[in-house]
């Protein structure tokens, strides 16, 4: 069976690395955006009888917004099916619209339910560390979803840095599921902050007291770093302990509104390469390829 990796807009680098690790051929989706905003996609090749992997991280680019990329991906999935591909898979280093996993206010959209219906045309969706909270099993969010957890490459990165007597910090309650597994690899229990969100750009953070943190490395781990306000509030409180060094690990580094430069003033920032950014220090393509291979 011929299998091919197709890179959607802006995913060339990680898609090429995944293809290389899997030993598969690589191609790029041809996407055009018309002046009125409509999108047209083309594979430019015969897909009949092939297994097709579409790589999409839904990151804003110069030409396409996140929402444009949803249409790009849906068009690609259903076009591949129409072209008689045997199976169509989506590899999503970052998958959006998991925030609304229930109806918080009367009349509100539960976005993940809509995404589940839209993407049911995929045979499988490989989601890298999806932003799940109240839903614990990805199958209850995406019927065809397979979760790829990045604890392993993050632990490998930290071991190479030779961190000193680390203390692991979750910047809010939602981060616990990510920080706890990495801390466990170092035989530690994490410290987790309480966060009260005032609005999209203002948060209030309360950290429990930390004993004997002076001269030690403090490791903050979060799945999504967007505006960086939560991280910065944590750093302000952690600095009073006079740590040797503060590391911030972001699984998905969105870094909007100049967040990266603001955070870098205070600490070492390392992101995975699920999204393109200037803090990419943790290559996860090999780990993604391994999990994909195990689930075929």
Steps between C-alpha positions, in 0.01 A plus 500: 500500500636842398482754782570871471539795740334821380602832658227762523585872502778587744577144617783414260774465761331266746321308222833432325654379827206268572517363144874441540453319833227280350692442177213637289479726197423868554285743305345844551134587476444772241278766655376820338308778674287717276453876553153442647643262761395167348755218502583241235719194565663245270723197558646514151536121489314172487389378844300196393560207734754693712509562873520877539626684809413871505710704745330812633584711807226763453749780568437845355730579208547807284233382256270274702335543839421214736144493366626503140707196588195314627344543156830409332515177699136406448531559126816288496343212696186475290687556172739216585198277567344610169828415324465144633773508763481177698528669838538863604669590829558839662812567705427812706802625697251753636121459479277802578161560660535269799443790745121473481437143605171583670238773492616762752222749421148454367498489121878460468663282235678185623776531241663160548171326413486694175864416419427132565225505236701700249800268515317168505622444141847409632578137569713613794609834646833499682477790749815614676427586866145625444369767738269261690375581849154384599516234226765247602491265201553645154249249359232697686606814311598360158355160416796424274764667718832355620687702764876548474655603830837681498624423853781284363675759275459769770665277760783425256554873440517578874742216567734637237486842669628340824255689715593546867267370773191584293168619635218462250228763483158485338399862424130421556274209589449404136874440456512222760448218250812608310736598780426201725634240257822689428557560873446129565786415263727697739338345809340830594149624575405828331390825657182624334374858502140613530390740228207737484447637151370857496484517121697378195804709599480532878548218752560471873732217605548354848788258558535283810813567706809316380761387751874493426477631144808723522769401252280237335357487147131578467327342199166644390310274256183593312332356194408827327683831539298771329524855638734381776324690780452190717867400461628850580287523815647167615855615428452817705408295805769235445785751474473586870638151579832588330511190276813408307305510175139503380398296196169538319397203287214554256355207310314721254671837470249741348680802653254768385528874572876489555474240777830328421717811536323589827558156652860470378597803711456286811589141413602231253212424261474173309214395277437188298479534122129418475463866400753722324653747745837640606520287815497159330754290688319167537459302177200269536478370143662167589260444790199585283623257233541226761145535634354519148682179406375323813138588421474391137 
